[in-house]
Every structure is written in structure tokens, then in C-alpha cells.
């Protein structure tokens, strides 16, 4: 008899939950263990909190010399740069220079950082200054002080890799939920498709809509979890890499796509871009859909989504 086995686990600084469908608790637990080990391996590779990580090595050598990295990191950076090009730079892994130093989203923040300071730091945010050399397998950040970080794509990548690993272990269905960025395959234990709730930005515990999905990833970017209010205006924790200022105007963005890494990476730029431009971009990309809710609670969706 098929059952769903779930396990919550803190990974990559986020609440993950892994679900596998199986008729045997023992093997289900072994599968979940393997998926958790895989996510931990990726965390070690991508983290900027560990001095020895390859990401930190790249950052430390910014403006100095190229750094040889594993193919896995090289390929992830290459895919990130492709997404930067598609999104006209609204997705940019070199945002690391502005993120932490100016914006502290613990609600204590009372005023916007000095715009001149932000301008200085923005000079270091430019995906075109990330130089990849295939032959030598190296990554070079052209400017001293540049930093890359995988905050916008890492969770989705980890979820996708954990899913692949579980599929390779013949797990016919399951979900890897990386703190709201989730990827599904197969069906529930009762044979029905998985059902995901789209969070209501004003009440994250109560979905405003449900969708049946299978073999599909969903990623949400919203300002309802981390934000500050300055002079009566709400700023979300998502920072526009072109202005250095957090995003306002959009409450939440939900992306649907077969691949969790792409869903995760696209959620951020779509929440930053003008809504019309974002929908126009999404409508040109196969197998990519989105729902956007603005500050006035108006709901927009890409052309292939029918909200019930």
C-alpha cells in the first residue's frame, strides 16, 4: 500500500520538506536521507558563509585572478549568466556587493541607505564582468570588490538535484519543497496529482488559489515574509540589481516551470520588472508561466494560466 512519507529539515538556512511516495517506510527514509545529503553537499559548494567554499574563493580573487572551479559550479554560473541575458540583467548573481551591507530587513531599519553609497556599490554589480573560461575551467570577476552569490538560484538548484537523485533511485513520485520553492513528480499516494496552494500575500497561511500539478516546479517570491516600512512605504527584501533599491509595487510572484532551478531564478526578476514587460517576457518562453499580484491586489497571469 502506497503512503506519503514526509520529513522537514533545515537546510541552506531554509525550511525544506522532502516527501516520497513508497510502500515501505524503511526505504522511504533511506531515500530521504540521500536527498538531504545531496542538498548539504550543494550547500557546501555554494555557501558564502564558509571561507573555504569555491564561491568565496572566486569572490576573494575578484580583480586579482581567475579561479579554477568544479564543473558543477562553472555550469551553474554559466546558466545564471544565460538567465541574466534573458532577463536583461534583472537577475544578477553579482548582486552580492549591495545586498548585506545596506539592507537589514529585521524591521529595525528606519531610513533608506545613502543613494550615493548605493551608486558606488552598484558599479560592482554587472553580470557581464563575470568572465568564464571553458578551456581552463575558471571564473574571474573583473572588478576588485565584486561578489557573487547564489541566493536567487541555489535553493531551486538544490531542489532540482535532490529530485533527480530520488528519481535515479526509482522513487516514482514525491516533492522537494525548499521553503516554498517546490518541485513535484509523479502523483500522490492515492494516484491524484499533487495540489499546491498559491499563497495569499496578505495571509501567507491561506492560499487564494489551488492548482493540480505533476512534473512541475513552483517558486514564489513575495514581500509578505521579509520587508521594512520606511515613511509609510513597504519595501520587500528583493533588491533591484539595477538601482540597489528594494522592490515595491508587487506583492507576490509565482512561477510555474518543469525545472525548479529556472523557476527559482525567474521569480526574482519577474517581481522587479514592470509587470507588462515581465508578462511579455514570460509569454515568449516555452513551458514557463506566472501569476503576479500587485500592491492593489490586482492579479495578472501569463497567457496559458486559467485561474479558477
NORGIQUI-V246304 format. One record per run of one state. SS is the DSSP state (A for helix, B for strand, O for the rest). FROM is the first residue (numbers start at 1). TO is the last residue. Records with the same first field share a line. If there is no record, write none. Layout:
BEGIN
SS = FROM-TO, FROM-TO
END
This chain:
BEGIN
O = 1-2, 12-13, 23-24, 47-53, 61-66, 69-70, 87-92, 98-98, 103-114, 123-126, 134-137, 142-153, 169-173, 179-180, 186-193, 201-202, 214-215, 223-226, 231-232, 237-238, 240-245, 247-249, 258-259, 273-274, 284-287, 295-298, 302-308
B = 3-11, 14-22, 67-68, 130-133, 138-141, 174-178, 181-185, 194-200, 203-213, 216-222, 227-230, 233-236, 239-239, 246-246, 250-257, 288-294, 299-301
A = 25-46, 54-60, 71-86, 93-97, 99-102, 115-122, 127-129, 154-168, 260-272, 275-283
END
